Amino acid sequence: MSLTGTTIADEALTRGRIGLALVDARLFVRQRLGPLSDWLPPVGAPVCGAPLLINMEEAFAALRREGGEIVLPSMRAALEGRRVTISIGWSAGEGAYLVVTTPDHGSEQIDRLLASDRREKQLLQQQADAAAARLKIADALYRDIVESSGNLVLRFRPDLRLVFANRATASFLGRPQDALIGEALDDLFPSQGAPWRLRRAAEGQSFKMSARDARGRARWLSWDIRFLGAAAGGEFQAVARDVTAERRLRIEREKAQEEARAAAIAHERLRIAHDLHDTLVRSIVTMIAEARLIAKKTSDPEAKKALAEVDAHARQGLWEAREAIAQMRETRREDADLRAIVLAFQARWPEVAVTLDFAAERPLAPQTETLFAAILREALRNIELHSGAKNVRVALHVNDARAELVVEDDGAGFDPAAPTPGHFGVLGMRERASLSGATLEVESAPGEGARLKLSVSLTG
């Protein structure tokens, strides 16, 4: 049997489109044609020495007995990794096995597609790994920045549950960082019903609120909240800056300016009063004396009558001038308006619920009203500075016997028997009340708010 003889067959063998081989009955290679048959052993060698045919002696014997063919589909031969299909049949007339090798183009295409898919997956995985590494670096940098920050930094979901809190926040609240995760923001920083203004936060707006630290001290925090976007799971980030010292300085500056303004006004009023006394009053007194002297010397009845009228008008003018001077020496009425003082406090601190309870059966004397105004102003200033209260009540009760002023708050409270160094508000109020013959009572304890009661007897 010859495996050559036509030009077409020779061309197919040469171009590797087919490989042909003959194997004798003893399973030795008799002839091998075409590059596709190079996977077989050389001529004269046992065919089962080929890696693809090892231990197939019994299969060859069965093929010879029973006929048919052996097909090895899509095998990767030692042909530069090419996939081939191998078909083996027995020719009884030639007494030899015919081994036909053809390229498996379908499997090669699948291999190429699989290889391309693997490369694409590998590239995507590399990109994902690089992105994860960058994210890890960014997250580490973010955590390093926020952990070293002195400001309170926390992140929370739209349901106001914390997912992160930095060390400053944990220190402020006196709790471990891990214990804060999952806690409700409004439980940690009560906002008196305000829903943390998430709509305003999404617009990048800020607000201030009071809070108590781990030691129960009232602190003022300025919050800056930002919406991190859908890519961050719809989370919000809140940064709080402690502005207690700034607020205290502002209040103390306003107090100093208020006192300086009041002193300047009082000084100017006193100067005007002195000027009136030295000019207007002295002139009227001189005019009265001269009119009376003339009246004694004249004998004209009409003149005496006219001079008597001048005397009467002059004495009335003198009384009015002295009354005006006395009023100039007194405190301005508007500075002692208790209701106006409370309303001004409420305007400065709209987060606080203020209750007014005024019941006055008679007006207060100017001196008492001035005392009450000074004590009320100082009490409200102390609440604003130190208490962090959410509710304040101011009550004024006046009857024929007594006048009482009560100021209550639900703030941090304090120990009245242990004055805080550098703070003289309560001590100053006690001294002022004592000098005016009034009684000042202060009830408070740490964490239990404070109650101040100023009493003045009106019965002499």
KEDOPA-397805 format. One record per residue (C-alpha): residue in three letters; x, z, y. Coordinates in steps of 0.02 Angstrom, whole numbers, padded with zeros to 5 digits, always signed. Layout:
N
ALAXZY...
//
This chain:
460
MET+00000+00000+00000SER+00069-00049+00171LEU+00019+00044+00328THR+00074-00099+00445GLY+00036-00281+00462THR-00066-00313+00619THR-00015-00315+00800ILE-00162-00205+00851ALA-00119-00074+00721ASP+00064-00075+00772GLU+00016-00054+00956ALA-00101+00092+00915LEU+00035+00175+00814THR+00167+00148+00948ARG+00059+00213+01090GLY+00014+00369+00994ARG-00169+00329+00977ILE-00159+00353+00789GLY-00037+00421+00663LEU-00029+00367+00480ALA+00063+00437+00332LEU+00067+00419+00142VAL+00098+00566+00027ASP+00129+00535-00159ALA+00043+00629-00299ARG+00186+00751-00307LEU+00148+00795-00125PHE+00307+00718-00053VAL+00300+00615+00105ARG+00319+00433+00061GLN+00295+00351+00230ARG+00264+00412+00409LEU+00215+00300+00553GLY+00179+00330+00737PRO+00224+00474+00850LEU+00063+00565+00805SER+00133+00589+00630ASP+00289+00677+00690TRP+00208+00844+00648LEU+00234+00802+00463PRO+00398+00834+00371PRO+00518+00685+00360VAL+00503+00556+00220GLY+00550+00630+00051ALA+00508+00809+00104PRO+00363+00911+00032VAL+00209+00884+00140CYS+00155+01067+00124GLY+00313+01113+00217ALA+00219+01065+00377PRO+00156+01220+00469LEU-00022+01150+00470LEU-00022+01121+00281ILE+00065+01276+00214ASN-00011+01339+00050MET-00131+01191+00038GLU-00069+01130-00132GLU-00232+01181-00217ALA-00333+01092-00082PHE-00236+00930-00113ALA-00263+00948-00302ALA-00450+00975-00277LEU-00459+00823-00163ARG-00377+00718-00298ARG-00498+00778-00432GLU-00659+00780-00336GLY-00634+00652-00199GLY-00697+00665-00022GLU-00579+00715+00120ILE-00494+00860+00202VAL-00527+00870+00390LEU-00428+00985+00502PRO-00523+00971+00669SER-00442+01007+00837MET-00273+01070+00776ARG-00131+01103+00898ALA+00015+01011+00818ALA+00197+01026+00861LEU+00177+00877+00979GLU+00206+00950+01150GLY+00054+01059+01124ARG-00066+00913+01101ARG-00224+00940+01003VAL-00258+00821+00858THR-00386+00795+00722ILE-00312+00773+00547SER-00402+00685+00406ILE-00331+00677+00226GLY-00403+00570+00085TRP-00349+00517-00094SER-00328+00334-00140ALA-00340+00320-00329GLY-00285+00138-00327GLU-00124+00179-00234GLY-00102+00348-00317ALA-00065+00426-00146TYR-00141+00530-00009LEU-00177+00449+00161VAL-00151+00564+00311VAL-00232+00502+00473THR-00193+00592+00638THR-00294+00554+00797PRO-00292+00634+00970ASP-00431+00762+01002HIS-00467+00713+01184GLY-00622+00822+01196SER-00529+00978+01150GLU-00387+00934+01268GLN-00512+00915+01410ILE-00588+01082+01365ASP-00415+01159+01363ARG-00379+01087+01535LEU-00544+01155+01601LEU-00511+01324+01523ALA-00336+01327+01593SER-00402+01281+01765ASP-00535+01414+01751ARG-00405+01542+01700ARG-00295+01492+01847GLU-00443+01505+01965LYS-00491+01674+01896GLN-00310+01731+01908LEU-00303+01674+02089LEU-00467+01762+02131GLN-00404+01919+02045GLN-00242+01911+02144GLN-00342+01890+02305ALA-00455+02035+02256ASP-00304+02143+02214ALA-00224+02099+02382ALA-00386+02139+02475ALA-00402+02303+02380ALA-00222+02346+02423ARG-00253+02308+02607LEU-00412+02409+02603LYS-00321+02552+02520ILE-00185+02546+02653ALA-00316+02536+02792ASP-00413+02680+02716ALA-00255+02784+02700LEU-00210+02744+02881TYR-00387+02786+02938ARG-00385+02950+02844ASP-00213+02993+02912ILE-00273+02960+03089VAL-00436+03056+03075GLU-00360+03199+02976SER-00229+03227+03111SER-00358+03215+03249GLY-00409+03372+03341ASN-00583+03298+03363LEU-00721+03319+03237VAL-00740+03157+03137LEU-00875+03128+03008ARG-00968+02986+02926PHE-01146+02992+02865ARG-01279+02882+02787PRO-01443+02835+02873ASP-01522+02985+02784LEU-01401+03096+02885ARG-01304+03152+02729LEU-01116+03168+02752VAL-00997+03057+02654PHE-00839+03111+02745ALA-00780+03253+02858ASN-00604+03279+02923ARG-00505+03441+02926ALA-00553+03479+03106THR-00737+03475+03058ALA-00707+03587+02907SER-00609+03710+03014PHE-00743+03711+03149LEU-00879+03750+03021GLY-00769+03866+02915ARG-00804+03772+02754PRO-00698+03667+02633GLN-00701+03480+02662ASP-00769+03439+02490ALA-00911+03563+02512LEU-00973+03466+02664ILE-01000+03303+02570GLY-01186+03274+02542GLU-01238+03406+02669ALA-01373+03364+02796LEU-01300+03333+02968ASP-01443+03423+03055ASP-01410+03578+02950LEU-01229+03583+03004PHE-01261+03538+03186PRO-01444+03580+03224SER-01515+03464+03356GLN-01682+03552+03385GLY-01787+03412+03312ALA-01692+03267+03391PRO-01659+03140+03251TRP-01476+03123+03301ARG-01528+02976+03408LEU-01478+02845+03280ARG-01555+02704+03379ARG-01451+02755+03530ALA-01301+02779+03416ALA-01318+02598+03356GLU-01305+02548+03538GLY-01147+02651+03561GLN-01219+02787+03672SER-01155+02966+03681PHE-01234+03137+03709LYS-01188+03320+03721MET-01255+03468+03625SER-01212+03649+03591ALA-01156+03713+03421ARG-01082+03871+03348ASP-00914+03872+03263ALA-00861+03971+03110ARG-00836+04127+03219GLY-01010+04113+03294ARG-00947+04060+03464ALA-01050+03940+03567ARG-00960+03775+03591TRP-01010+03618+03684LEU-00977+03454+03592SER-00982+03279+03663TRP-01036+03160+03524ASP-00992+02976+03514ILE-01084+02891+03370ARG-01056+02714+03307PHE-01146+02610+03177LEU-01015+02542+03057GLY-01122+02397+02998ALA-01195+02335+02835ALA-01021+02299+02765ALA-00989+02488+02769GLY-01150+02527+02676GLY-01248+02553+02835GLU-01151+02711+02876PHE-01127+02793+03045GLN-00969+02872+03112ALA-00979+03021+03230VAL-00835+03088+03334ALA-00859+03251+03428ARG-00746+03314+03566ASP-00749+03498+03615VAL-00791+03499+03801THR-00823+03687+03814ALA-00674+03716+03927GLU-00720+03569+04037ARG-00899+03630+04050ARG-00841+03807+04091LEU-00727+03741+04227ARG-00868+03636+04299ILE-00988+03784+04301GLU-00859+03900+04377ARG-00815+03768+04506GLU-00999+03747+04549LYS-01015+03936+04562ALA-00866+03945+04679GLN-00933+03801+04783GLU-01104+03883+04789GLU-01031+04050+04844ALA-00919+03964+04972ARG-01066+03866+05040ALA-01173+04024+05049ALA-01033+04118+05136ALA-01009+03976+05260ILE-01195+03970+05297ALA-01203+04159+05316HIS-01052+04156+05430GLU-01128+04020+05537ARG-01295+04109+05547LEU-01208+04270+05596ARG-01109+04178+05730ILE-01270+04104+05800ALA-01352+04275+05796HIS-01207+04349+05894ASP-01215+04205+06018LEU-01402+04230+06041HIS-01377+04415+06066ASP-01238+04390+06191THR-01327+04255+06291LEU-01515+04243+06272VAL-01552+04427+06240ARG-01435+04487+06377SER-01512+04363+06500ILE-01690+04421+06460VAL-01642+04604+06477THR-01562+04566+06646MET-01716+04470+06701ILE-01830+04616+06653ALA-01722+04740+06749GLU-01719+04631+06905ALA-01908+04599+06899ARG-01942+04786+06888LEU-01821+04822+07032ILE-01909+04693+07143ALA-02079+04765+07097LYS-02025+04936+07159LYS-01968+04870+07328THR-02116+04756+07369SER-02282+04816+07439ASP-02372+04651+07412PRO-02510+04675+07281GLU-02504+04493+07227ALA-02318+04500+07206LYS-02329+04661+07105LYS-02459+04577+06990ALA-02352+04424+06966LEU-02198+04528+06930ALA-02297+04630+06801GLU-02343+04468+06710VAL-02161+04412+06714ASP-02111+04581+06642ALA-02239+04566+06502HIS-02187+04387+06456ALA-02003+04435+06462ARG-02029+04584+06346GLN-02124+04471+06224GLY-01981+04345+06230LEU-01856+04484+06202TRP-01950+04543+06047GLU-01958+04366+05977ALA-01774+04337+06012ARG-01725+04497+05921GLU-01840+04451+05775ALA-01758+04281+05763ILE-01585+04361+05765ALA-01638+04480+05626GLN-01699+04335+05520MET-01537+04241+05551ARG-01443+04387+05476GLU-01548+04383+05317THR-01519+04273+05165ARG-01605+04105+05167ARG-01772+04110+05079GLU-01736+03957+04976ASP-01577+04035+04904ALA-01682+04177+04833ASP-01821+04070+04756LEU-01822+04130+04575ARG-01930+03989+04510ALA-01817+03859+04593ILE-01664+03938+04513VAL-01742+03925+04339LEU-01799+03745+04366ALA-01624+03696+04424PHE-01552+03774+04265GLN-01676+03678+04159ALA-01631+03515+04246ARG-01446+03544+04208TRP-01481+03586+04026PRO-01631+03483+03964GLU-01589+03520+03781VAL-01643+03701+03805ALA-01827+03752+03797VAL-01860+03864+03948THR-02015+03974+03961LEU-02071+04044+04129ASP-02180+04201+04135PHE-02208+04249+04316ALA-02342+04378+04359ALA-02320+04449+04534GLU-02462+04551+04611ARG-02366+04565+04775PRO-02218+04475+04854LEU-02046+04549+04836ALA-01957+04624+04984PRO-01816+04509+05044GLN-01681+04631+04988THR-01756+04645+04813GLU-01783+04459+04800THR-01602+04428+04847LEU-01544+04550+04713PHE-01656+04470+04580ALA-01595+04296+04628ALA-01412+04344+04613ILE-01437+04429+04444LEU-01544+04284+04377ARG-01419+04154+04433GLU-01275+04247+04349ALA-01374+04277+04189LEU-01420+04092+04172ARG-01240+04044+04208ASN-01180+04159+04067ILE-01307+04083+03948GLU-01247+03909+03990LEU-01065+03957+03970HIS-01064+04068+03817SER-01226+04075+03718GLY-01264+03901+03654ALA-01448+03952+03658LYS-01589+03834+03612ASN-01727+03939+03692VAL-01728+04041+03853ARG-01868+04149+03925VAL-01874+04211+04105ALA-02009+04337+04151LEU-02048+04417+04319HIS-02177+04557+04330VAL-02216+04639+04498ASN-02347+04773+04534ASP-02364+04911+04662ALA-02246+05025+04567ARG-02106+04917+04494ALA-02027+04746+04492GLU-01949+04687+04329LEU-01848+04533+04288VAL-01817+04492+04103VAL-01701+04353+04040GLU-01696+04321+03851ASP-01605+04192+03745ASP-01578+04153+03560GLY-01394+04112+03579ALA-01235+04179+03501GLY-01254+04353+03572PHE-01114+04478+03601ASP-01070+04661+03592PRO-01112+04738+03763ALA-00999+04887+03724ALA-00847+04775+03697PRO-00816+04674+03856THR-00725+04511+03832PRO-00560+04505+03928GLY-00571+04389+04076HIS-00762+04390+04080PHE-00843+04501+04213GLY-01019+04430+04220VAL-01111+04577+04143LEU-00997+04704+04229GLY-01027+04621+04397MET-01215+04621+04372ARG-01213+04806+04327GLU-01113+04850+04482ARG-01225+04746+04594ALA-01383+04823+04522SER-01312+04999+04539LEU-01266+04973+04722SER-01444+04914+04757GLY-01524+05064+04670ALA-01588+04955+04526THR-01573+04978+04337LEU-01496+04844+04225GLU-01518+04852+04036VAL-01428+04732+03918GLU-01474+04717+03733SER-01373+04602+03620ALA-01276+04587+03459PRO-01168+04448+03386GLY-01279+04310+03318GLU-01440+04390+03383GLY-01458+04322+03559ALA-01469+04431+03714ARG-01600+04517+03823LEU-01569+04571+04003LYS-01693+04678+04100LEU-01676+04718+04286SER-01795+04849+04357VAL-01824+04909+04536SER-01942+05046+04589LEU-02056+04997+04735THR-02126+05170+04769GLY-01978+05233+04871
//
